[in-house]
Amino acid sequence: MNRTSPVQTQFLSVQDVATIVTQVGTADTLRRMADYIQADYMRWPDFDKCARVAAHSPEGVIELMPIADAKTYTFKYVNGHPKNTLAGLSTVMAFGVLADVDTGRPELLSELTLTTALRTAAMSAVAARTLARPNSKSMALIGNGAQSEFQALAFHHLLGIEDIRLFDTDPVATQKLVDNLQHTAIRLTVCTSIAQAVRGADIVTTVTADKTNATILTPDLLEPGMHINGVGGDCPGKTELHPDVLRGSAVFVQYEPQTRIEGDLQHLPADFAVTELWQVLVGQAAGRTSEAQVTLFDSVGFALEDYSALRYLRDVATELGLGQRVSLIPDLADPKDLFSLIRPSAQKLALAA
C-alpha cells in the first residue's frame, strides 16, 4: 500500500473487502465482526448517538447514519430501493467514512455494501446468542434475497444452527441461496409456505425487501421458546410482523428512538415496553427469562454496527496490506493557502502577458 502522504485517506474497494473475507474466511470474518460489535455495544454510553437521517421517495430511501465517540467519527451513506434489481442494481448500496475526531481528517473511505450484509448478519448473531435458547439448532429463513446467505452463515458458524428451512415468494431467490450454500454443512429444506418453514423452528429470521406493511409472521405461528430475528422491517411503512407478534414477545431493540420510527415497533404505541440490547449485554436488564418465553429482536440496523465494521476493516486491511491511498483532502505546503491549488504558475502568467 502506498503511504506517500500523511493526509491521504485509506480506500477499500468492494474487491478489497471481498479479499479480506476470502483471506480471513467467512466464518472468522463474521465471528470477528460480531466481537467488534459486541465490544462496542458494551460501551454504549461512550457514543454520541442519533437516529439516521432519511430521505424517502416512492421507490425507496436514502439514509445517512452517523455516530461518534471521543476519538472516532463515522457515517454511512446507504439506500434501500427494492425495485433496483430490475435496473441491474443492488437493492442496498453503501459506503462509509471513518474520521479522526481531533482533526476531522478522514482516515478511511470504504465500500459498505458487502460489509453491511456481513455486519447485519453479525449483529443478528450477537442478539440471538444473547436472547435465543442456547440449544437452538433450527431456523426458518423467510426471504431469500441478497442478505439471506449471510444470515444463514452467521447463525451456522456463531450459534451452531444446523437446519434451515427456506421460504420466499420467488423460487428463483430460494434456488440461488441453495446453490450458494450447497458447499456448507447446513441442511437446507425448501418450503412451500411460511407456516411450513416456521413450524418447530427454534429461531425465525424474516428478511424481506418490499417497502410495504406486510405481515410475514402472524401470532398463530408463534411457538413457546422461539426467538424471532426481524431484519426486513427497517423504515417507516416497511414492516414484516403482525402487531400481536410483538405483543406476544419480549422485544429487544438497538436504539429505541430509531426503532420506534423504522422497525416493526412502529405498529405499537409509544408506551409499549422494549429493552435496548446493550442493557442486556452489560447486565443492566434481563434477556430471556424462561425456556418458553418468545423473544424478538426488532432489528433496523444502527450506526454503531457500521462504526464497528469500519474499525474491523481498517484493522484487518492494515494486517493484510490491502487498500490504496487516495487524495480525498488537499495536501498543502501552507494549510492556510488553499488558493495555491489553482493559482496560475509564473510561467503561465508570463505566457499570458
MARLUM-790604 format. One record per residue (C-alpha): x, y, z; residue number from 1; residue in one letter; chain. Coordinates in nm, 2 decimals, always signed. Layout:
N
R, X, Y, Z, seq, type, mol
R, X, Y, Z, NUM, A, A
...
END
This chain:
353
R, X, Y, Z, seq, type, mol
R, +0.00, +0.00, +0.00, 1, M, A
R, +0.13, +0.34, -0.10, 2, N, A
R, +0.18, +0.57, +0.21, 3, R, A
R, +0.31, +0.88, +0.03, 4, T, A
R, +0.13, +1.14, +0.24, 5, S, A
R, +0.00, +1.16, +0.59, 6, P, A
R, -0.31, +1.35, +0.48, 7, V, A
R, -0.41, +1.08, +0.23, 8, Q, A
R, -0.71, +0.86, +0.31, 9, T, A
R, -0.70, +0.48, +0.30, 10, Q, A
R, -0.96, +0.35, +0.05, 11, F, A
R, -1.11, +0.00, +0.05, 12, L, A
R, -1.29, -0.11, -0.26, 13, S, A
R, -1.55, -0.39, -0.30, 14, V, A
R, -1.28, -0.62, -0.42, 15, Q, A
R, -1.06, -0.53, -0.12, 16, D, A
R, -1.34, -0.62, +0.12, 17, V, A
R, -1.41, -0.94, -0.07, 18, A, A
R, -1.03, -1.02, -0.05, 19, T, A
R, -1.05, -0.97, +0.33, 20, I, A
R, -1.33, -1.22, +0.36, 21, V, A
R, -1.16, -1.47, +0.13, 22, T, A
R, -0.83, -1.45, +0.32, 23, Q, A
R, -0.97, -1.44, +0.67, 24, V, A
R, -1.25, -1.68, +0.59, 25, G, A
R, -1.62, -1.62, +0.60, 26, T, A
R, -1.67, -1.78, +0.94, 27, A, A
R, -1.38, -1.59, +1.11, 28, D, A
R, -1.49, -1.26, +0.94, 29, T, A
R, -1.84, -1.29, +1.08, 30, L, A
R, -1.70, -1.40, +1.42, 31, R, A
R, -1.45, -1.12, +1.45, 32, R, A
R, -1.70, -0.86, +1.33, 33, M, A
R, -1.95, -0.98, +1.59, 34, A, A
R, -1.69, -0.95, +1.85, 35, D, A
R, -1.62, -0.59, +1.75, 36, Y, A
R, -1.99, -0.51, +1.75, 37, I, A
R, -2.05, -0.67, +2.09, 38, Q, A
R, -1.75, -0.49, +2.24, 39, A, A
R, -1.88, -0.15, +2.11, 40, D, A
R, -2.23, -0.21, +2.24, 41, Y, A
R, -2.09, -0.29, +2.58, 42, M, A
R, -1.95, +0.07, +2.59, 43, R, A
R, -2.28, +0.22, +2.47, 44, W, A
R, -2.26, +0.54, +2.70, 45, P, A
R, -1.93, +0.64, +2.52, 46, D, A
R, -2.11, +0.72, +2.20, 47, F, A
R, -2.29, +1.04, +2.07, 48, D, A
R, -2.60, +0.88, +1.91, 49, K, A
R, -2.89, +0.99, +1.69, 50, C, A
R, -3.14, +0.82, +1.46, 51, A, A
R, -3.04, +0.81, +1.10, 52, R, A
R, -3.14, +1.09, +0.86, 53, V, A
R, -3.36, +0.96, +0.59, 54, A, A
R, -3.48, +1.10, +0.25, 55, A, A
R, -3.78, +0.89, +0.14, 56, H, A
R, -3.92, +0.87, -0.21, 57, S, A
R, -4.20, +0.65, -0.36, 58, P, A
R, -3.94, +0.39, -0.48, 59, E, A
R, -3.71, +0.38, -0.17, 60, G, A
R, -3.50, +0.57, +0.08, 61, V, A
R, -3.15, +0.72, +0.10, 62, I, A
R, -3.01, +0.75, +0.45, 63, E, A
R, -2.71, +0.89, +0.64, 64, L, A
R, -2.61, +0.71, +0.96, 65, M, A
R, -2.36, +0.90, +1.19, 66, P, A
R, -2.21, +0.81, +1.52, 67, I, A
R, -1.90, +0.92, +1.72, 68, A, A
R, -1.71, +0.86, +2.04, 69, D, A
R, -1.44, +1.08, +2.18, 70, A, A
R, -1.18, +0.95, +1.93, 71, K, A
R, -1.36, +0.85, +1.61, 72, T, A
R, -1.65, +0.97, +1.40, 73, Y, A
R, -1.81, +0.76, +1.13, 74, T, A
R, -2.10, +0.78, +0.90, 75, F, A
R, -2.26, +0.55, +0.64, 76, K, A
R, -2.44, +0.65, +0.32, 77, Y, A
R, -2.69, +0.38, +0.23, 78, V, A
R, -3.00, +0.34, +0.02, 79, N, A
R, -3.29, +0.09, +0.01, 80, G, A
R, -3.46, +0.06, -0.33, 81, H, A
R, -3.65, -0.28, -0.37, 82, P, A
R, -3.70, -0.23, -0.75, 83, K, A
R, -3.33, -0.17, -0.82, 84, N, A
R, -3.27, -0.53, -0.93, 85, T, A
R, -3.49, -0.46, -1.24, 86, L, A
R, -3.23, -0.20, -1.34, 87, A, A
R, -2.93, -0.42, -1.27, 88, G, A
R, -2.86, -0.25, -0.94, 89, L, A
R, -2.84, -0.38, -0.58, 90, S, A
R, -3.14, -0.31, -0.35, 91, T, A
R, -2.89, -0.18, -0.09, 92, V, A
R, -2.57, +0.01, -0.18, 93, M, A
R, -2.35, +0.18, +0.07, 94, A, A
R, -2.01, +0.34, +0.15, 95, F, A
R, -1.87, +0.48, +0.48, 96, G, A
R, -1.61, +0.71, +0.63, 97, V, A
R, -1.41, +0.67, +0.95, 98, L, A
R, -1.26, +1.00, +1.07, 99, A, A
R, -1.03, +1.13, +1.34, 100, D, A
R, -1.23, +1.34, +1.59, 101, V, A
R, -0.94, +1.57, +1.70, 102, D, A
R, -0.86, +1.69, +1.34, 103, T, A
R, -1.16, +1.58, +1.13, 104, G, A
R, -0.93, +1.40, +0.89, 105, R, A
R, -1.10, +1.12, +0.70, 106, P, A
R, -0.88, +0.82, +0.78, 107, E, A
R, -1.08, +0.55, +0.59, 108, L, A
R, -1.32, +0.55, +0.30, 109, L, A
R, -1.47, +0.21, +0.23, 110, S, A
R, -1.74, +0.03, +0.04, 111, E, A
R, -2.01, -0.08, +0.28, 112, L, A
R, -2.25, -0.27, +0.05, 113, T, A
R, -2.09, -0.61, +0.11, 114, L, A
R, -1.98, -0.50, +0.45, 115, T, A
R, -2.34, -0.41, +0.55, 116, T, A
R, -2.46, -0.76, +0.47, 117, A, A
R, -2.18, -0.90, +0.69, 118, L, A
R, -2.23, -0.67, +0.98, 119, R, A
R, -2.61, -0.71, +0.97, 120, T, A
R, -2.57, -1.09, +0.99, 121, A, A
R, -2.31, -1.05, +1.27, 122, A, A
R, -2.55, -0.82, +1.46, 123, M, A
R, -2.83, -1.08, +1.43, 124, S, A
R, -2.59, -1.34, +1.57, 125, A, A
R, -2.49, -1.11, +1.86, 126, V, A
R, -2.86, -1.07, +1.95, 127, A, A
R, -2.95, -1.43, +1.91, 128, A, A
R, -2.67, -1.57, +2.12, 129, R, A
R, -2.79, -1.33, +2.39, 130, T, A
R, -3.16, -1.40, +2.36, 131, L, A
R, -3.23, -1.74, +2.19, 132, A, A
R, -3.23, -2.07, +2.37, 133, R, A
R, -2.87, -2.19, +2.39, 134, P, A
R, -2.96, -2.53, +2.25, 135, N, A
R, -3.11, -2.38, +1.93, 136, S, A
R, -3.04, -2.59, +1.62, 137, K, A
R, -3.30, -2.50, +1.36, 138, S, A
R, -3.41, -2.17, +1.19, 139, M, A
R, -3.67, -2.06, +0.94, 140, A, A
R, -3.54, -1.81, +0.69, 141, L, A
R, -3.82, -1.61, +0.54, 142, I, A
R, -3.69, -1.40, +0.25, 143, G, A
R, -3.41, -1.55, +0.04, 144, N, A
R, -3.27, -1.24, -0.12, 145, G, A
R, -2.92, -1.07, -0.11, 146, A, A
R, -2.90, -1.08, +0.28, 147, Q, A
R, -3.01, -1.44, +0.33, 148, S, A
R, -2.68, -1.63, +0.28, 149, E, A
R, -2.51, -1.40, +0.53, 150, F, A
R, -2.78, -1.46, +0.79, 151, Q, A
R, -2.76, -1.83, +0.73, 152, A, A
R, -2.38, -1.85, +0.77, 153, L, A
R, -2.38, -1.63, +1.07, 154, A, A
R, -2.63, -1.84, +1.26, 155, F, A
R, -2.45, -2.16, +1.15, 156, H, A
R, -2.10, -2.05, +1.24, 157, H, A
R, -2.17, -1.84, +1.55, 158, L, A
R, -2.47, -2.03, +1.70, 159, L, A
R, -2.44, -2.38, +1.57, 160, G, A
R, -2.76, -2.38, +1.37, 161, I, A
R, -2.77, -2.70, +1.16, 162, E, A
R, -3.11, -2.70, +0.99, 163, D, A
R, -3.25, -2.40, +0.80, 164, I, A
R, -3.60, -2.41, +0.63, 165, R, A
R, -3.63, -2.17, +0.34, 166, L, A
R, -3.92, -1.97, +0.20, 167, F, A
R, -3.95, -1.69, -0.05, 168, D, A
R, -4.23, -1.59, -0.28, 169, T, A
R, -3.97, -1.60, -0.55, 170, D, A
R, -3.85, -1.96, -0.60, 171, P, A
R, -3.55, -1.83, -0.81, 172, V, A
R, -3.42, -1.65, -0.50, 173, A, A
R, -3.45, -1.96, -0.29, 174, T, A
R, -3.27, -2.17, -0.55, 175, Q, A
R, -2.99, -1.91, -0.56, 176, K, A
R, -2.95, -1.94, -0.18, 177, L, A
R, -2.94, -2.32, -0.21, 178, V, A
R, -2.68, -2.31, -0.48, 179, D, A
R, -2.46, -2.06, -0.29, 180, N, A
R, -2.47, -2.27, +0.03, 181, L, A
R, -2.46, -2.62, -0.11, 182, Q, A
R, -2.09, -2.65, -0.02, 183, H, A
R, -2.16, -2.59, +0.36, 184, T, A
R, -2.27, -2.84, +0.63, 185, A, A
R, -2.60, -2.66, +0.67, 186, I, A
R, -2.91, -2.88, +0.60, 187, R, A
R, -3.14, -2.67, +0.38, 188, L, A
R, -3.51, -2.75, +0.33, 189, T, A
R, -3.71, -2.56, +0.07, 190, V, A
R, -4.06, -2.50, +0.20, 191, C, A
R, -4.38, -2.42, +0.01, 192, T, A
R, -4.53, -2.18, +0.28, 193, S, A
R, -4.42, -1.97, +0.57, 194, I, A
R, -4.61, -2.19, +0.81, 195, A, A
R, -4.42, -2.50, +0.69, 196, Q, A
R, -4.09, -2.32, +0.73, 197, A, A
R, -4.17, -2.18, +1.08, 198, V, A
R, -4.32, -2.50, +1.23, 199, R, A
R, -4.09, -2.63, +1.50, 200, G, A
R, -3.81, -2.38, +1.43, 201, A, A
R, -3.60, -2.25, +1.73, 202, D, A
R, -3.53, -1.92, +1.55, 203, I, A
R, -3.73, -1.74, +1.28, 204, V, A
R, -3.55, -1.48, +1.07, 205, T, A
R, -3.76, -1.25, +0.85, 206, T, A
R, -3.55, -1.06, +0.59, 207, V, A
R, -3.78, -0.94, +0.31, 208, T, A
R, -3.72, -0.64, +0.09, 209, A, A
R, -4.06, -0.49, -0.02, 210, D, A
R, -4.13, -0.15, +0.11, 211, K, A
R, -4.48, -0.24, +0.24, 212, T, A
R, -4.66, -0.30, +0.57, 213, N, A
R, -4.65, -0.68, +0.53, 214, A, A
R, -4.75, -0.95, +0.79, 215, T, A
R, -4.49, -1.22, +0.71, 216, I, A
R, -4.53, -1.36, +1.06, 217, L, A
R, -4.86, -1.38, +1.24, 218, T, A
R, -4.93, -1.47, +1.61, 219, P, A
R, -5.07, -1.82, +1.53, 220, D, A
R, -4.73, -1.92, +1.40, 221, L, A
R, -4.55, -1.85, +1.73, 222, L, A
R, -4.44, -2.14, +1.94, 223, E, A
R, -4.31, -2.14, +2.30, 224, P, A
R, -3.94, -2.06, +2.33, 225, G, A
R, -3.89, -1.92, +1.97, 226, M, A
R, -3.65, -1.64, +1.90, 227, H, A
R, -3.76, -1.40, +1.62, 228, I, A
R, -3.50, -1.21, +1.43, 229, N, A
R, -3.69, -0.94, +1.25, 230, G, A
R, -3.45, -0.79, +1.00, 231, V, A
R, -3.65, -0.66, +0.70, 232, G, A
R, -3.87, -0.40, +0.87, 233, G, A
R, -3.63, -0.11, +0.86, 234, D, A
R, -3.81, +0.22, +0.76, 235, C, A
R, -4.14, +0.39, +0.80, 236, P, A
R, -4.41, +0.20, +0.62, 237, G, A
R, -4.20, -0.12, +0.59, 238, K, A
R, -4.28, -0.39, +0.83, 239, T, A
R, -4.30, -0.77, +0.84, 240, E, A
R, -4.47, -0.87, +1.17, 241, L, A
R, -4.83, -0.86, +1.28, 242, H, A
R, -4.86, -0.63, +1.58, 243, P, A
R, -4.97, -0.92, +1.80, 244, D, A
R, -4.64, -1.09, +1.74, 245, V, A
R, -4.47, -0.81, +1.92, 246, L, A
R, -4.74, -0.81, +2.19, 247, R, A
R, -4.67, -1.18, +2.25, 248, G, A
R, -4.30, -1.14, +2.28, 249, S, A
R, -4.03, -0.98, +2.49, 250, A, A
R, -3.90, -0.72, +2.24, 251, V, A
R, -3.54, -0.60, +2.22, 252, F, A
R, -3.40, -0.32, +2.00, 253, V, A
R, -3.08, -0.15, +1.91, 254, Q, A
R, -3.16, +0.22, +1.97, 255, Y, A
R, -3.52, +0.27, +2.08, 256, E, A
R, -3.58, +0.62, +1.93, 257, P, A
R, -3.48, +0.49, +1.58, 258, Q, A
R, -3.67, +0.16, +1.61, 259, T, A
R, -4.00, +0.33, +1.71, 260, R, A
R, -3.98, +0.52, +1.37, 261, I, A
R, -3.85, +0.24, +1.15, 262, E, A
R, -3.90, -0.10, +1.30, 263, G, A
R, -4.20, -0.33, +1.34, 264, D, A
R, -4.23, -0.13, +1.66, 265, L, A
R, -4.39, +0.15, +1.46, 266, Q, A
R, -4.71, -0.05, +1.48, 267, H, A
R, -4.74, +0.00, +1.85, 268, L, A
R, -4.80, +0.29, +2.09, 269, P, A
R, -4.51, +0.48, +2.24, 270, A, A
R, -4.56, +0.33, +2.59, 271, D, A
R, -4.51, -0.03, +2.46, 272, F, A
R, -4.22, -0.16, +2.67, 273, A, A
R, -3.89, -0.26, +2.49, 274, V, A
R, -3.53, -0.32, +2.61, 275, T, A
R, -3.22, -0.19, +2.43, 276, E, A
R, -2.99, -0.48, +2.37, 277, L, A
R, -2.68, -0.31, +2.52, 278, W, A
R, -2.86, -0.32, +2.86, 279, Q, A
R, -2.87, -0.70, +2.84, 280, V, A
R, -2.51, -0.73, +2.73, 281, L, A
R, -2.38, -0.53, +3.02, 282, V, A
R, -2.61, -0.69, +3.28, 283, G, A
R, -2.84, -0.40, +3.34, 284, Q, A
R, -3.15, -0.58, +3.21, 285, A, A
R, -3.27, -0.93, +3.17, 286, A, A
R, -3.28, -1.11, +2.84, 287, G, A
R, -3.46, -1.44, +2.80, 288, R, A
R, -3.62, -1.52, +3.13, 289, T, A
R, -3.75, -1.87, +3.06, 290, S, A
R, -3.73, -2.16, +2.81, 291, E, A
R, -4.09, -2.09, +2.70, 292, A, A
R, -4.06, -1.72, +2.65, 293, Q, A
R, -4.08, -1.58, +2.30, 294, V, A
R, -3.80, -1.32, +2.24, 295, T, A
R, -3.80, -1.08, +1.94, 296, L, A
R, -3.51, -0.87, +1.81, 297, F, A
R, -3.66, -0.58, +1.61, 298, D, A
R, -3.35, -0.51, +1.40, 299, S, A
R, -3.34, -0.20, +1.19, 300, V, A
R, -2.96, -0.15, +1.16, 301, G, A
R, -2.78, +0.11, +1.37, 302, F, A
R, -2.48, +0.33, +1.30, 303, A, A
R, -2.28, +0.17, +1.59, 304, L, A
R, -2.26, -0.15, +1.39, 305, E, A
R, -2.11, +0.04, +1.09, 306, D, A
R, -1.86, +0.20, +1.33, 307, Y, A
R, -1.76, -0.15, +1.45, 308, S, A
R, -1.74, -0.28, +1.09, 309, A, A
R, -1.53, +0.01, +0.97, 310, L, A
R, -1.29, -0.04, +1.26, 311, R, A
R, -1.27, -0.41, +1.18, 312, Y, A
R, -1.20, -0.33, +0.81, 313, L, A
R, -0.93, -0.08, +0.90, 314, R, A
R, -0.75, -0.32, +1.13, 315, D, A
R, -0.76, -0.62, +0.90, 316, V, A
R, -0.67, -0.43, +0.59, 317, A, A
R, -0.37, -0.30, +0.78, 318, T, A
R, -0.27, -0.65, +0.88, 319, E, A
R, -0.31, -0.78, +0.52, 320, L, A
R, -0.17, -0.48, +0.34, 321, G, A
R, -0.48, -0.41, +0.14, 322, L, A
R, -0.63, -0.09, +0.00, 323, G, A
R, -0.48, +0.22, -0.15, 324, Q, A
R, -0.42, +0.58, -0.06, 325, R, A
R, -0.64, +0.85, -0.22, 326, V, A
R, -0.62, +1.23, -0.21, 327, S, A
R, -0.96, +1.30, -0.06, 328, L, A
R, -0.84, +1.62, +0.11, 329, I, A
R, -0.57, +1.87, +0.00, 330, P, A
R, -0.20, +1.82, +0.08, 331, D, A
R, -0.08, +2.18, +0.12, 332, L, A
R, +0.26, +2.32, +0.19, 333, A, A
R, +0.08, +2.60, +0.37, 334, D, A
R, -0.25, +2.48, +0.51, 335, P, A
R, -0.38, +2.84, +0.51, 336, K, A
R, -0.32, +2.88, +0.14, 337, D, A
R, -0.60, +2.67, -0.03, 338, L, A
R, -0.59, +2.90, -0.33, 339, F, A
R, -0.24, +2.77, -0.41, 340, S, A
R, -0.41, +2.46, -0.57, 341, L, A
R, -0.54, +2.67, -0.86, 342, I, A
R, -0.31, +2.97, -0.86, 343, R, A
R, -0.15, +3.01, -1.20, 344, P, A
R, +0.22, +2.94, -1.22, 345, S, A
R, +0.47, +3.21, -1.30, 346, A, A
R, +0.53, +3.05, -1.64, 347, Q, A
R, +0.15, +3.07, -1.73, 348, K, A
R, +0.14, +3.43, -1.61, 349, L, A
R, +0.44, +3.52, -1.83, 350, A, A
R, +0.28, +3.35, -2.13, 351, L, A
R, -0.05, +3.53, -2.08, 352, A, A
R, +0.13, +3.87, -2.05, 353, A, A
END
